[in-house]
Amino acid sequence: MYKIEVLERKRLEKGLSYTEIADKLGIHKVTVSRTLKGVTMKPRTVKQLADYLNVTMESIVQ
């Protein structure tokens, strides 16, 4: 699947909250939280987060 921890680490490096990311992407903060915690991993959401955090999909696909 995905190495979600890469996205979470990048979020923390940038000092972004789940709410900030959710507002920018137009999705619910619970969706961001659940995705970055690895609870749910819908490909579209993972791609949105990767693009927003400037992480290549190649670096998170296992």
BALOBA-1460 file (C-alpha; in Angstrom, 3 decimals):
// residues 62
<rec num="1" residu="m" x="0.000" y="0.000" z="0.000"/>
<rec num="2" residu="y" x="1.443" y="3.323" z="1.114"/>
<rec num="3" residu="k" x="4.170" y="4.488" z="3.483"/>
<rec num="4" residu="i" x="1.895" y="7.074" z="5.087"/>
<rec num="5" residu="e" x="4.469" y="7.941" z="7.731"/>
<rec num="6" residu="v" x="6.380" y="9.834" z="5.033"/>
<rec num="7" residu="l" x="3.422" y="12.180" z="4.596"/>
<rec num="8" residu="e" x="2.914" y="12.614" z="8.327"/>
<rec num="9" residu="r" x="6.599" y="13.400" z="8.811"/>
<rec num="10" residu="k" x="6.456" y="16.013" z="6.029"/>
<rec num="11" residu="r" x="3.327" y="17.561" z="7.594"/>
<rec num="12" residu="l" x="5.139" y="17.914" z="10.898"/>
<rec num="13" residu="e" x="8.261" y="19.357" z="9.229"/>
<rec num="14" residu="k" x="6.104" y="22.034" z="7.603"/>
<rec num="15" residu="g" x="4.274" y="22.716" z="10.863"/>
<rec num="16" residu="l" x="0.848" y="22.179" z="9.309"/>
<rec num="17" residu="s" x="-2.253" y="21.145" z="11.221"/>
<rec num="18" residu="y" x="-4.855" y="18.731" z="9.905"/>
<rec num="19" residu="t" x="-7.299" y="21.644" z="9.793"/>
<rec num="20" residu="e" x="-4.959" y="23.813" z="7.699"/>
<rec num="21" residu="i" x="-4.459" y="21.034" z="5.174"/>
<rec num="22" residu="a" x="-8.164" y="20.180" z="5.077"/>
<rec num="23" residu="d" x="-9.148" y="23.801" z="4.498"/>
<rec num="24" residu="k" x="-6.632" y="24.190" z="1.683"/>
<rec num="25" residu="l" x="-7.690" y="20.944" z="-0.050"/>
<rec num="26" residu="g" x="-11.407" y="21.362" z="0.556"/>
<rec num="27" residu="i" x="-11.796" y="18.089" z="2.432"/>
<rec num="28" residu="h" x="-12.819" y="17.315" z="5.998"/>
<rec num="29" residu="k" x="-10.111" y="17.400" z="8.683"/>
<rec num="30" residu="v" x="-11.202" y="13.951" z="9.883"/>
<rec num="31" residu="t" x="-10.391" y="12.634" z="6.408"/>
<rec num="32" residu="v" x="-6.917" y="14.173" z="6.614"/>
<rec num="33" residu="s" x="-6.377" y="12.840" z="10.133"/>
<rec num="34" residu="r" x="-7.572" y="9.314" z="9.349"/>
<rec num="35" residu="t" x="-5.482" y="9.170" z="6.196"/>
<rec num="36" residu="l" x="-2.276" y="10.429" z="7.828"/>
<rec num="37" residu="k" x="-2.774" y="7.998" z="10.717"/>
<rec num="38" residu="g" x="-3.183" y="5.135" z="8.243"/>
<rec num="39" residu="v" x="-6.769" y="4.351" z="9.261"/>
<rec num="40" residu="t" x="-8.157" y="4.917" z="5.759"/>
<rec num="41" residu="m" x="-6.121" y="5.224" z="2.593"/>
<rec num="42" residu="k" x="-8.212" y="6.172" z="-0.410"/>
<rec num="43" residu="p" x="-5.850" y="6.623" z="-3.367"/>
<rec num="44" residu="r" x="-7.371" y="9.977" z="-4.364"/>
<rec num="45" residu="t" x="-6.902" y="11.426" z="-0.868"/>
<rec num="46" residu="v" x="-3.362" y="10.072" z="-0.561"/>
<rec num="47" residu="k" x="-2.512" y="11.656" z="-3.922"/>
<rec num="48" residu="q" x="-4.014" y="15.010" z="-2.869"/>
<rec num="49" residu="l" x="-1.993" y="14.981" z="0.344"/>
<rec num="50" residu="a" x="1.199" y="13.924" z="-1.409"/>
<rec num="51" residu="d" x="0.834" y="16.701" z="-3.974"/>
<rec num="52" residu="y" x="0.073" y="19.302" z="-1.314"/>
<rec num="53" residu="l" x="3.023" y="18.233" z="0.845"/>
<rec num="54" residu="n" x="5.363" y="18.004" z="-2.185"/>
<rec num="55" residu="v" x="5.983" y="14.284" z="-1.772"/>
<rec num="56" residu="t" x="6.281" y="12.074" z="-4.837"/>
<rec num="57" residu="m" x="3.977" y="9.079" z="-5.070"/>
<rec num="58" residu="e" x="7.032" y="6.934" z="-5.832"/>
<rec num="59" residu="s" x="8.406" y="7.693" z="-2.376"/>
<rec num="60" residu="i" x="5.288" y="6.487" z="-0.577"/>
<rec num="61" residu="v" x="4.132" y="3.513" z="-2.662"/>
<rec num="62" residu="q" x="5.292" y="0.224" z="-1.167"/>
